[in-house]
Amino acid sequence: MPFHRLMRRAGGANVLWASLALTGTVTAATPIVTVPGMPPVSSPANLYSQSAANDFSPAVKGALPRVYVPNVRSDDVSVIDPATFKVLTTFKVGRSPQHIVPSWDLKKLWVTNNAEGGSEGSLTPIDPLTGQPGEAIPVDDPYNMYFTPDGSEAIVVSDAHAQLDFRDAHTMALKSRLPVPGCKGINHADFSIDGRYAIFTCEFGGALVKIDMVNHKVLGYLQVDKKAGMPQDVRVSPDGKVFYVADMMADGVFLIDGDSFTKIGFIHTGIGTHGLYPSRNGTRLYVSNRGSHNIHGRRHGKGSVSVIDYATRKVVARWRIPGGGSPDMGNVSADGSMLWLSGRFDDVVYAINTRTGKVRSIKVGMEPHGLTVWPQPGRYSLGHTGIMR
């Protein structure tokens, strides 16, 4: 029986055990004491163990297999059938849709329409069972969205106002606000293995901010590149010790020790490093390089995807977009065989074979951004385009 399934059968204790040694003896794993309400960590060595290939929660039963693509400049969402690579439908949403965010309980997808600094921001719900949108909820500047590890609150990332809005995870009613004045362009995040803190990127300040998720307060800031850094996506390593931070100007990934909040390394990947997506087996990290240092780049740039091996922290493969392109945000298919990424400046979506690197392009709306693949394996979602645990 696969290890992650064995651990799931073992039950819901917060202090769990490691696998059997070859001698047949049992050795105790380092216990992970999570914040109240957060599901237990089944494997301290791999926090992605319960989002392995096709390991679905009962909560996604009946969900249509689809790829949902928010198109920023055409104010709509393209819906792709991943089996045929064809756009099935396109529907209108609010102004400037940025990301498609799976809810913590996996029952709903949220389109974050931030109105690009305007006052008419909103969240559009999508029913995964039908693929149809519901009535939008007015929300100020929802550039991106995450969820507290216990699932009780949504964290709306208000980029324009440099703040985090904590809202009811279901009704989206505002509960509290956390100003983050030292984080200009706050946008992407990931969480510590125990849920006690999160690290957000400050895109226009070349920095990171560490947030206490229990007390909702700023713990500190860290400059990643004093000259011209522009950190984008962030993703924690399988063992929870290192945060990988994509930097669009540095053309690579900074390595951050989360607990001490210090910079410990850098991996060069490609021009315009942007998105980060773990493989379904938790051994590799797919890195999208957008091919440009500009926020609004040209078509057919020097876009590529780099593959980092977690064990060695080295790039083990590079896949270029044929004819040039602009791979941006997305996620991995449920079985791990395909990496789906928006082609931000080329108005297409890329479906990239994770074994061969072969690329298929699908025409969508204008300026596709944070697409998501659904359903995805995992017990719950921490937000963005599917940070699954």
TORVO-672038 format. One record per residue: residue in one letter; x, y, z of N, C-alpha, C in turn. Coordinates in pm, whole numbers, padded with zeros to 5 digits, always signed. Each point is the difference from the previous one (the first is absolute). Last residue first. Example, Ala and Ser with C-alpha at 12.3 -4.5 7.8 and 13.67 -1.06 7.14 Angstrom:
2
S+01285-00225+00708+00082+00119+00006-00077+00109+00073A+00029-00572-00007-00089+00119+00000+00090+00120+00000
# end
This chain:
389
R-00343+02041+00033+00061-00075+00110-00082-00127+00025M+00083+00429-00403-00073-00113+00057+00081-00070+00108I-00069+00461-00298+00105-00045+00092-00064-00110+00085G-00173+00269-00428-00008-00135+00054+00125-00036+00078T-00071+00425-00199-00055-00085-00105-00006-00146+00042H-00026+00351+00387+00068+00029-00127-00060-00088-00110G-00081-00183+00499-00028+00112-00089+00088+00008-00122L-00039-00343+00356+00041+00122+00069-00010+00122-00092S-00264-00508+00024+00075+00098-00078+00034+00121+00086Y-00101-00567+00093-00049+00137+00009+00092+00091-00081R+00042-00478-00013-00106+00006+00101-00063+00139+00007G+00237-00245-00452+00027+00069+00125-00121+00003+00091P+00091-00020-00577+00011-00084+00120+00026+00085+00124Q-00276+00210-00416+00138-00035+00036-00001-00092+00122P-00376+00133-00433+00040-00005+00140+00148-00031+00017W-00005+00316-00293-00092-00055+00100-00070-00124-00052V+00414+00420-00065-00044-00130-00048-00093-00056+00108T+00131+00541-00111+00006-00117+00086-00053-00123-00073L+00235+00537-00104-00093-00110-00027+00012-00109+00105G+00147+00525-00056+00012-00110+00096-00101-00111-00019H+00061+00327-00402+00087+00012+00116-00005-00126+00085P-00102+00236-00540-00031-00102+00102+00100+00006+00114E-00126+00323-00410+00089+00002+00116-00042-00100+00109M-00353+00021-00361+00108+00097+00000+00070+00007+00136G-00250-00458-00179-00031+00142-00003+00124+00087+00011V+00082-00482-00201-00103+00039+00097-00027+00149-00013K+00263-00462-00259-00039+00140-00006-00112+00027+00101I+00400-00376+00017-00145+00011-00018-00037+00147+00007S+00462-00363-00066-00054+00133+00026-00149+00005-00035R+00415-00382+00154-00116+00027-00085-00054+00137+00040V+00501-00286+00066-00094+00107+00029-00114+00003-00102K+00410-00350+00243-00072+00039-00121-00112+00095+00034G+00313-00237+00305+00010+00144-00022-00070+00048-00125T+00039-00458+00221+00079+00033-00118+00024+00150-00019R-00238-00182+00382+00102-00103-00025+00092+00042-00114T-00385+00254+00143+00103+00006+00104+00106-00109-00015N-00319+00288-00358+00020-00137+00046+00116-00003+00100I-00329+00423-00111+00138-00048-00015+00012-00140+00062A-00352+00408-00193-00011-00131+00066+00133-00071-00026Y-00177+00546-00018+00093-00106-00034-00032-00126+00081V-00287+00461-00189+00031-00086+00113+00093-00110-00050V-00099+00537-00187-00014-00145-00016+00020-00068+00135D+00079+00478-00147-00143-00034-00005-00025-00147-00029D+00423+00264+00078-00027-00061-00131-00144-00047-00016F+00235+00184+00399+00009+00103-00104-00040-00052-00138R-00024-00294+00390-00051+00133+00041-00002+00102-00115G-00054-00524+00049+00098+00073-00081-00038+00147+00005S-00104-00424+00365-00048+00106-00088+00117+00059-00077L-00012-00516+00182+00043+00137+00029-00065+00098-00096W+00028-00558+00189-00082+00098-00069+00041+00140+00044L+00210-00528-00015+00012+00129+00065-00077+00101-00085M-00023-00569+00052-00007+00122-00079+00012+00123+00089S+00001-00461+00162+00060-00016-00133+00009+00129-00079G-00198-00118+00456+00138+00045-00005+00064-00002-00136D-00468-00090+00164+00087-00118-00008+00147+00036-00010A-00332+00344+00024-00025-00090+00113+00090-00121-00001S+00181+00448-00234-00118-00084-00013-00011-00098+00116V+00246+00476+00062+00027-00132-00056-00129-00080-00006N+00051+00560-00032+00015-00111+00092+00019-00129-00076G+00032+00589-00050-00083-00116-00031+00009-00106+00107M+00229+00510-00236-00056-00071+00114-00084-00119-00044D+00344+00194-00333-00026+00081+00117-00047-00086+00117P+00259+00017-00533-00062-00082+00104-00007+00072+00133S+00086+00137-00510-00002+00072+00128-00070-00082+00109G+00284-00054-00528-00126+00006+00074+00018+00067+00135G+00244-00232-00505-00002+00102+00104-00135+00007+00069G+00146-00324-00336-00038+00127-00060-00005+00115+00098P-00026-00455+00233+00032+00010-00143-00051+00131-00061I+00155-00073+00511-00127+00009-00073+00032+00017-00148R+00325-00264+00363-00029+00128-00065-00137-00006-00068W+00253-00267+00429-00088-00015-00115-00032+00137-00056R+00374-00278+00344-00052+00128-00045-00081-00024-00126A+00232-00288+00466-00056+00005-00135-00045+00142-00031V+00216-00115+00409+00026-00127-00067-00060-00005-00140V+00180+00354+00423-00086-00009-00118+00037-00125-00077K+00074+00036+00542+00060+00031-00131-00105-00011-00109R+00001-00127+00491-00018+00143-00023+00070+00046-00127T-00057-00456+00204+00131+00058-00032-00004+00152-00012A-00399-00250+00114+00107-00064+00077+00135+00067-00021Y-00402+00131-00244+00002+00044+00139+00120-00055+00078D-00027+00119-00529-00005-00119+00084+00011+00044+00145I-00186+00284-00445+00096-00009+00110-00024-00130+00077V-00110+00228-00513-00039-00103+00096+00110-00014+00104S-00201+00399-00375+00114-00070+00060-00053-00100+00102V-00197+00282-00461-00029-00063+00129+00125-00072+00046S-00109+00454-00348+00043-00138+00018-00051-00053+00134G+00023+00465-00389-00061-00073+00109+00044-00146+00006K+00104+00450-00255+00089-00113+00025-00049-00082+00120G-00347+00282-00324+00123+00026+00072+00080-00126+00025H-00443+00134-00245+00108-00088-00047+00134+00033+00064R-00331+00396+00057-00032-00136-00042+00128-00074-00041R+00042+00403+00358-00036-00023-00141-00035-00146-00023G-00070+00256+00490+00102-00039-00097-00053-00020-00140H-00104+00235+00490-00075-00022-00123+00100-00028-00112I+00186+00038+00410-00132-00040+00048-00093-00026-00118N+00536-00068-00047-00102+00103-00001-00133-00055+00051H+00417-00239-00086+00008+00070+00127-00109+00106+00013S+00009-00491-00289+00012+00146-00006+00011+00055+00141G-00077-00469-00104+00069+00043-00121+00018+00149-00015R-00193-00324+00352-00092+00071-00089+00067+00058-00125N+00069-00441+00318+00081+00119-00028-00072+00078-00110S-00129-00410+00386-00030+00069-00126+00081+00128-00009V+00062-00492+00265+00017+00144+00009-00030+00064-00135Y-00067-00486+00319-00007+00060-00133-00002+00151+00013L+00190-00417+00323-00070+00128-00002+00006+00056-00141R+00045-00524+00267+00048+00104-00090-00087+00125+00009T-00076-00400+00262+00145-00009-00019+00056+00115-00084G-00477-00146+00139+00075+00081+00096+00151-00006-00015N-00386-00193-00263+00071-00090+00091+00091+00075+00097R-00261+00231-00333-00093-00075+00083+00071-00098+00095S+00245+00456-00151-00050-00118-00068-00089-00079+00094P+00054+00538+00056+00060-00130+00033-00059-00112-00085Y+00056+00539-00111-00100-00106+00013+00068-00133+00030L+00049+00589-00087+00062-00118+00061-00106-00106+00028G+00112+00501-00319-00088-00092+00072+00071-00125+00047H+00264+00386-00198-00130+00047+00044-00080-00098+00087T+00489+00205-00284-00049-00110+00085-00127+00043+00074G+00296+00200-00388-00133+00032+00052-00062-00108+00085I+00393-00171-00282-00040+00141-00005-00142+00016+00054G+00280-00416+00189-00022+00055-00133-00053+00142+00009T+00233-00291+00363-00091-00082-00081-00016+00055-00142H+00334-00005+00492-00032+00067-00127-00088-00092-00084I+00061+00027+00546+00009-00090-00115-00040+00077-00125F+00174+00088+00555-00063+00050-00122+00023-00102-00111G+00022+00071+00601+00050-00045-00130-00077+00060-00115I-00072+00086+00481+00104-00101+00009+00052-00048-00136K-00284+00414+00313+00029-00046-00135+00117-00098+00005T-00364+00092+00411+00127+00044-00058+00016-00060-00139F-00325-00067+00403-00030+00106-00097+00128+00063-00052S-00092-00385+00309+00091+00110+00035-00023+00122-00088D-00279-00374-00078-00001+00022+00145+00089+00117+00041G-00021-00145-00464-00121+00062+00049+00003+00034+00147D+00380-00014-00389-00030-00079+00119-00118+00067+00069I+00111+00035-00533-00018+00070+00127-00026-00101+00111L+00187+00074-00547-00032-00099+00102+00000+00070+00135F-00084+00171-00544+00070+00015+00127-00047-00108+00097V+00007+00019-00560-00074-00030+00121+00089+00019+00122G+00005+00236-00529+00023-00124+00073-00080-00006+00128D+00086+00391-00298+00002-00115-00091+00029-00132+00072A-00059+00479+00154+00123-00075+00028+00014-00123-00090M-00389+00281-00014+00116+00078-00043+00131-00076+00019M-00420-00190+00133-00009+00030-00143+00120+00078-00051D-00062-00370+00406+00027+00142-00014+00014+00034-00148A-00196-00408+00376+00031+00039-00137+00020+00150-00007V+00057-00356+00419-00061+00127-00040+00046+00036-00141Y-00038-00425+00400+00053+00034-00131-00074+00124-00050F+00096-00216+00512-00095+00063-00090+00073+00039-00128V+00093-00392+00407+00050+00104-00090-00113+00054-00088K-00071-00345+00337+00111+00076+00055+00042+00120-00084G-00345-00379-00054-00044+00119+00070+00110+00091+00048D-00009-00420-00279+00024-00019+00144-00034+00123+00082P-00054+00004-00482-00079-00111+00057+00020-00021+00149S+00077+00497-00184+00055-00131-00037-00081-00111+00066V-00219+00485-00130+00082-00064+00102+00045-00138-00048R-00121+00468-00285-00048-00134+00033+00097-00068+00095V-00154+00497-00293+00079-00061+00106-00061-00135+00033D+00006+00432-00416-00061-00114+00070+00094-00052+00107Q+00165+00433-00154-00131-00036-00051-00061-00113+00083P+00410+00428+00021-00046-00134+00034-00145-00024-00041M+00401+00331-00130-00144+00004-00020-00056-00139+00029G+00494+00339+00052-00077-00123+00012-00149+00023-00024A+00448+00273-00023-00117+00006-00090-00083-00127+00006K+00367+00143+00331+00012+00083-00120-00130+00009-00079K+00068-00270+00404+00002+00143+00032+00002+00089-00124D-00201-00497+00118+00095+00057-00096-00004+00151+00016V-00233-00265+00311+00063-00110-00073+00102+00049-00102Q-00216+00171+00497+00034+00044-00134+00070-00114-00072L-00363-00003+00420+00130-00048-00048+00021+00047-00142Y-00327+00086+00491+00021+00013-00144+00140-00051-00034G-00388-00096+00433+00122+00059-00051+00005+00003-00151L-00376-00123+00297+00115-00046+00078+00131+00061-00048V-00561+00133-00002+00123-00006-00078+00116-00038+00091K-00519-00159+00093+00088+00115+00012+00126-00022-00084H-00407-00295+00164-00021+00095-00109+00083+00126+00018N-00020-00424+00267-00033+00131+00057-00024+00108-00105V+00095-00450-00133-00079-00020+00121-00050+00134+00053M+00297-00043-00377-00135-00038-00037-00090-00026+00121D+00447+00315-00130-00046-00090+00105-00147-00033-00028I+00373+00159-00373-00123+00032+00071-00032-00109+00103K+00423+00234-00328-00041-00119+00076-00117+00038+00090V+00226+00197-00491-00050+00030+00134-00049-00129+00064L+00367+00189-00420-00098-00096+00050-00049+00050+00134A+00236+00263-00467+00008-00053+00135-00105-00107+00026G+00080+00348-00362+00113-00092+00000+00016-00072+00132G-00350+00315-00157+00096+00044+00101+00122-00090+00008F-00407-00054-00275+00059+00129-00038+00095+00054+00106E-00225-00430+00057+00048+00007-00138+00074+00129-00032C-00075-00303+00428-00024+00143-00019+00058+00036-00136T-00179-00491+00256+00095+00076-00080-00047+00144-00016F-00089-00369+00420-00056+00066-00118+00111+00074-00075I-00070-00418+00391+00094+00095-00060-00062+00051-00130A-00195-00223+00499+00003+00000-00147+00103+00101-00045Y-00122-00317+00482+00032+00124-00070-00009-00020-00150R-00135-00341+00311+00015+00112+00093+00037+00132-00067G-00077-00481-00169-00104+00101-00016+00016+00124+00086D+00288-00407-00077-00092-00008+00114-00111+00105-00004I+00343-00026-00337-00053-00135+00007-00101-00016+00113S+00058+00483-00230+00089-00093+00069-00070-00134+00017F-00146+00315-00412-00011-00013+00144+00102-00098+00057D-00059+00371-00452-00015-00139+00041+00018-00005+00152A-00104+00396-00437+00036-00048+00132+00002-00152+00007H-00053+00519-00321-00001-00147+00009+00054-00047+00135N-00083+00495-00078-00083-00081-00091-00001-00150+00026I+00150+00574+00116-00019-00131+00062-00088-00086-00090G+00210+00468-00050-00031-00102-00100-00013-00139+00060K+00249+00300+00310-00058+00062-00119-00022-00106-00108C+00083+00011+00535-00003-00099-00108-00072+00057-00121G+00051+00204+00445+00135-00020-00053+00006-00097-00115P-00410+00108+00243+00052+00118-00070+00138-00017-00060V-00426-00278+00160+00139-00046-00017+00074+00109-00076P-00499-00090+00302+00084+00084-00086+00143-00056-00004L-00473-00250+00108+00138+00011+00047+00078+00086-00099R-00553-00108+00166+00099+00042-00101+00137+00010+00064S-00521-00273+00078+00109+00085+00049+00093+00034-00114K-00437-00197-00069+00013-00022+00144+00110+00088+00061L-00359-00033-00464+00126+00046+00057+00001-00019+00151A-00276-00311-00362-00018+00119+00085+00132+00036+00067M-00109-00382-00301+00096+00105-00035-00026+00131+00075T-00203-00466+00019-00080+00117-00037+00085+00115-00052H+00216-00410+00127-00116-00036-00080-00079+00121-00048A+00396+00017+00287+00039-00084-00114-00117-00034-00092D+00077+00455+00295-00064-00130+00020+00021-00084-00126R+00370+00365+00068-00144-00006-00023-00055-00139+00033F+00453+00367+00026-00046-00130+00048-00152-00001-00005D+00404+00288-00264-00135+00005+00055-00043-00140+00038L+00485+00287-00079-00066-00129-00008-00136+00013+00067Q+00349+00382-00257-00063-00055+00119-00058-00137-00028A+00176+00389-00294+00103-00058+00086-00059-00051+00131H-00227+00190-00402-00006+00065+00130+00103-00054+00099A-00052-00166-00455+00004+00146-00013+00005+00072+00134D-00042-00483-00018+00127+00048-00054+00009+00152+00003S-00277-00368+00269-00032+00129-00059+00129+00070-00040V-00186-00514+00117+00122+00077-00013-00031+00128-00077V-00297-00350+00321+00001+00074-00127+00122+00090-00002I-00152-00453+00269+00094+00112+00010+00006+00068-00137A-00377-00327+00291+00070+00029-00124+00092+00119+00024E-00183-00356+00388+00002+00131-00063+00072-00001-00134S-00074-00398+00272-00108+00087+00048-00008+00133-00073G+00321-00399-00029-00110+00012-00094-00109+00096+00039D+00450-00127+00193-00115-00069+00058-00125+00013-00087P+00419+00213-00120+00016-00146+00002-00115-00077+00063T-00081+00467-00258+00070-00036+00122+00005-00153+00010F-00020+00223-00484-00087-00038+00112+00084-00031+00123Y+00027+00325-00491+00047-00119+00071-00099-00032+00111M+00055+00331-00489-00070-00042+00121+00058-00130+00053N+00067+00486-00349+00025-00143+00021-00073-00040+00128Y-00086+00427-00179+00099-00042-00099+00024-00151+00007P-00391+00333+00165+00046-00137+00024+00097-00046-00108D-00250+00463+00143+00134-00033-00047+00047-00143+00031D-00457+00114+00215+00097+00101-00039+00135-00062-00037V-00505-00206-00054+00113-00008+00093+00107+00096-00051P-00542-00203-00111+00090+00116-00001+00106-00012+00109I-00238-00413-00258-00006+00068+00129+00096+00120-00005A-00285-00311-00402+00122+00056+00057-00027+00070+00132E-00273-00426-00222-00006+00145+00015+00124+00052+00072G+00065-00455-00262-00112+00051+00077+00006+00151+00008P+00196-00394-00381+00022+00104+00100-00127+00037+00073Q+00141-00498-00221-00070+00126-00025+00027+00101+00110G+00124-00485-00052+00089+00088-00075-00059+00137-00026T-00164-00405+00256-00062+00041-00126+00092+00082-00089L+00137-00173+00423-00084-00111-00047-00065+00032-00134P+00272+00315+00255+00080-00101-00073-00082-00117-00054D-00127+00528+00089-00040-00131+00052+00078-00106-00078I+00130+00532+00109-00027-00099-00105-00036-00132+00069P+00015+00572+00138+00008-00143+00030-00028-00085-00123T+00213+00514+00068-00102-00077-00069+00013-00147+00035L+00142+00512+00213+00033-00142-00005-00116-00073-00067S+00198+00547-00022-00100-00099+00037+00060-00140-00003G+00077+00601-00064+00051-00135+00016-00109-00097+00045E+00018+00503-00133-00105-00098-00023+00053-00143+00005S+00243+00437+00027-00079-00020+00121-00106-00108-00014G+00512+00047-00248-00129+00067+00003-00077-00036+00127G+00430-00187-00139+00010+00126+00073-00129+00078+00005E+00011-00419-00243+00124+00072-00031+00006+00138+00066A-00339-00369+00042-00034+00128-00065+00122+00089-00023N-00062-00471+00186+00048+00110+00084-00021+00139-00059N-00183-00532+00014-00009+00112-00095+00042+00128+00075T+00028-00561+00061+00034+00126+00066+00007+00112-00104V-00267-00495+00053+00072+00085-00094+00026+00133+00069W-00096-00520+00202-00024+00144+00005+00085+00071-00105L-00235-00519+00122+00114+00071-00057-00036+00149+00000K-00175-00453+00314-00026+00115-00085+00132+00053-00056K-00034-00371+00307-00136-00002-00053-00028+00109-00103L+00395-00120+00302+00001-00059-00134-00137+00000-00068D+00172+00197+00434-00076-00125+00009-00019-00069-00135W+00235+00418+00032+00065-00091+00096-00071-00135+00003S-00041+00272-00456-00032+00025+00140+00065-00105+00089P+00197+00166-00486-00083-00103+00064-00024+00032+00146V+00109+00350-00414+00044-00049+00130-00094-00107+00055I+00183+00305-00456-00109-00092+00036+00046-00076+00124H+00158+00516-00196+00027-00139+00038-00130-00078+00019Q+00004+00457-00188+00143-00029+00014+00029-00148+00026P-00388+00373-00236+00017-00125+00077+00146-00043+00001S-00263+00450-00141+00139-00043+00021+00013-00125+00087R-00483+00181+00011+00109+00069-00069+00136-00054+00045G-00423-00333+00031+00024+00140+00033+00119+00056-00075V-00226-00393-00251+00008+00015+00146+00019+00149+00030K-00166-00359-00442+00041+00129+00056+00001-00005+00152F+00086-00435-00335-00105+00080+00062+00059+00126+00063T+00082-00446-00376+00061+00118+00062-00113+00081+00061T+00105-00550-00186-00083+00118+00017+00082+00113+00058L+00198-00410-00154-00141-00040-00005-00093+00120+00005V+00525-00100-00176-00080+00091+00082-00147-00036-00017K+00408-00364-00060-00085+00096-00068-00073+00088+00101F+00290-00415+00043+00078+00123-00016-00078+00107-00076T-00129-00459+00162+00001+00034-00143+00085+00123-00032A-00042-00172+00448+00009-00123-00079+00013+00030-00149P-00069+00340+00341+00139-00049-00006+00017-00127-00081D-00347+00424-00039-00009-00144+00026+00141-00057-00010I-00134+00526+00126+00062-00097-00092-00029-00142+00046V-00180+00546+00049-00008-00132+00062+00046-00104-00101S+00049+00570+00112-00006-00107-00100+00003-00134+00072V-00152+00521+00156+00066-00125+00036-00020-00100-00113D+00008+00584+00044-00075-00124-00012+00084-00119+00041D+00111+00492-00101-00097-00011+00110-00087-00126-00009S+00386+00179-00273-00131-00022-00061-00109-00025+00103R+00464+00077+00121-00043+00113-00082-00133-00021-00072V+00199-00340+00298+00000+00130+00067-00061+00110-00085N-00099-00532+00037+00062+00086-00101-00014+00145+00045P-00005-00533+00227-00046+00139+00008+00077+00087-00100V-00124-00549+00020+00100+00100-00035-00057+00141+00011Y-00061-00569+00133-00067+00131+00003+00104+00110-00013V-00073-00554-00110+00103+00100+00026-00069+00136-00015R-00209-00524+00123+00009+00122-00080+00126+00079+00036P-00342-00452+00120+00142+00025-00029+00014+00116-00098L-00408-00059+00364+00035-00017-00140+00150+00022-00020A-00244-00189+00456+00053+00122-00062+00042-00028-00144G-00163-00333+00322-00095+00059-00094+00048+00127-00066K+00223-00124+00455-00074-00098-00078-00103+00070-00089V+00318+00185+00335+00001+00039-00141-00074-00100-00089A+00055-00054+00483-00063+00131-00020-00005+00041-00147P+00226-00395+00186-00142-00020-00035-00071+00132-00032S+00526-00025-00087-00090+00005+00115-00142-00032-00046F+00454-00176-00266-00105+00100+00016-00073-00011+00134D+00445-00143-00279-00041-00030+00137-00105+00103+00043N+00269-00030-00427-00135-00057+00003-00048-00040+00139A+00499+00128-00003-00075-00022-00123-00132-00074+00026A+00182+00262+00419+00068-00081-00102-00095-00031-00115S-00027+00253+00437-00048+00056-00126+00073-00068-00116Q+00092-00094+00461-00142-00027-00018-00062+00079-00115S+00468+00035+00123-00027-00143-00015-00147-00030-00023Y+00278+00420+00071-00084-00019-00118-00046-00144-00016L+00302+00153+00343-00131+00058+00029-00094-00008-00119N+00440-00276+00170-00062+00044-00125-00140+00051+00027A+00290-00147+00349+00101+00005-00105-00057+00052-00132P-00273-00079+00393+00087+00117+00018+00106+00014-00108S-00491-00233-00014+00139-00037-00023+00088+00124+00015S-00464+00029+00103+00015-00146-00001+00145-00044-00014V-00257+00434+00221+00100-00025-00103+00033-00149+00002P-00488+00228+00160+00134-00045+00037+00092-00019-00120P-00402+00372+00009+00014-00145-00011+00143-00043+00031M-00205+00444+00221+00068-00042-00121+00008-00152-00005G-00179+00238+00379-00092-00008-00113+00063-00041-00131P+00315+00214+00373-00133-00057+00024-00088+00004-00125V+00524-00028-00076-00088+00097+00063-00138-00062+00018T+00405-00346-00012-00060+00101-00086-00084+00099+00081V+00433-00344+00064-00115+00048+00076-00059+00117-00076I+00326-00434-00116-00040+00131-00047-00125+00039+00076P+00442-00365+00094-00142+00036+00003-00024+00140-00053T+00378-00367-00140-00009+00125+00073-00145+00045+00001A+00067-00518-00036+00027+00118-00080-00003+00122+00089A+00121-00526+00137-00091+00113+00014+00043+00115-00089T+00062-00543-00085+00072+00116+00053-00095+00119+00003V-00015-00579-00015-00067+00125-00027+00079+00114+00064T+00151-00514-00210-00028+00080+00119-00068+00130-00042G+00166-00336-00306-00132-00032+00053-00033+00078+00126T+00389+00024-00308+00015-00103+00103-00134-00043+00058L+00045+00358-00317+00021-00130-00065+00012-00113+00100A-00292+00416+00148+00137-00016-00048+00015-00139-00061L-00467+00285+00026+00076-00108+00059+00140-00004-00059S-00247+00476+00010-00018-00132-00060+00084-00105+00073A-00160+00423+00285+00069-00019-00128-00024-00142-00050W-00350+00280+00325+00118-00086-00001+00057-00013-00139L-00296+00406+00297-00008-00115-00089+00133-00075-00003V-00329+00390+00264+00133-00058+00011-00002-00134-00073N-00394+00238+00006+00095+00102-00041+00143-00049+00011A-00443-00311-00111+00080+00054+00111+00096+00103-00052G-00366-00285-00232+00016+00145+00002+00078+00053+00116G+00022-00499-00294-00091+00081+00082+00044+00143+00011A+00163-00405-00263+00045-00002+00138-00085+00089+00090R-00037-00045-00484-00073-00100+00076+00031+00005+00149R+00240+00274-00299-00138+00047+00009-00084-00097+00082M+00446-00114-00097-00006+00102+00102-00143+00053+00016L+00086-00312-00340+00019-00064+00128-00015+00102+00112R+00000+00158-00435-00128-00064+00032+00007-00071+00134H+00389+00202-00171-00095+00104+00036-00136-00058+00032F+00354-00293-00145+00021+00054+00134-00106+00103+00038P-00112-00407-00341+00081+00122+00000+00002+00064+00138M-00056-00531-00050-00085+00119+00000+00089+00124+00000
# end
